[in-house]
């Protein structure tokens, strides 16, 4: 993991297309601005993890349904 220090108003570039700017520091919170192309998904970590869990659950449900349909067609 790369660790960088930035002050309010300073930015970090990620590749050619993404800029991360420190907009404000308020107590123990940092407000970030992210400038990126629309095709790049940006999510808070906790939201990303929840989405991954929901996708995994949906895959499991779809696989279970597929197995049930196969068993029924074999009978």
N, C-alpha and C positions, 0 to 999 in steps of 0.2 A: 504494500500500500504506500502510495506517495502521500506525504503529509506536507502541506504548504500553509504558511501564514499569510493572511491578507487583511488589510485594513478596510474600513468602510470606503466604498467607491472604487476599490481595486478589483481587478478581474483576473480570471484564469481562462486560457483557451484550451479546449480539448479538441484535438484534430484541427481541421480547417473550418468546421461548420458550427462548433458549439462554443459559446462564451458564457462563463459563470461569473456573475458580478455580486459582490457583497453590497447590498443596498442599505442595510441598517443593522445595527447591533443594539438590542434592547434587553438589558439584563442578561439572562442566560440563553437568549434566543438570537439567532442570526437570520436575517431576512435575505434570501438569495434571489437573484434574477437570472433566469436561464434563457439565453437566446439560441435557438436551435431550429433546424428545418422541421417542417410539419411532419415528415415521415419518421422522425425519431420520437419514440414514446418516452415520456418523462413521468415518473411516479414517485411518490414518497415511498420509502422502504417498506413501511408497514402495509401500505396499500398494495404494493407489488407482491409481497408475500401472500396476502389474502387472495389476490387474483390467481396466483400460482396454485394455492390450495383448492380454490373453487374450480379451476381448470382440471386439476387432477381428479377431483371428485366427479366432475362431469364425464371425464374419460372413463373412470371406473364404472359409472352408471351406464354409459354407452356400451362398454364391453360386456357388462352383465346382461343388458338387454339383448345384445347380439348373441350371446351364448344361449339365452333362453329361447330365442327365435330358432336357432340352429337345432336345439334339442327337440323343440316342438315339431319342426319340419322332418326330423329324422324318425319321429315316432309314428 
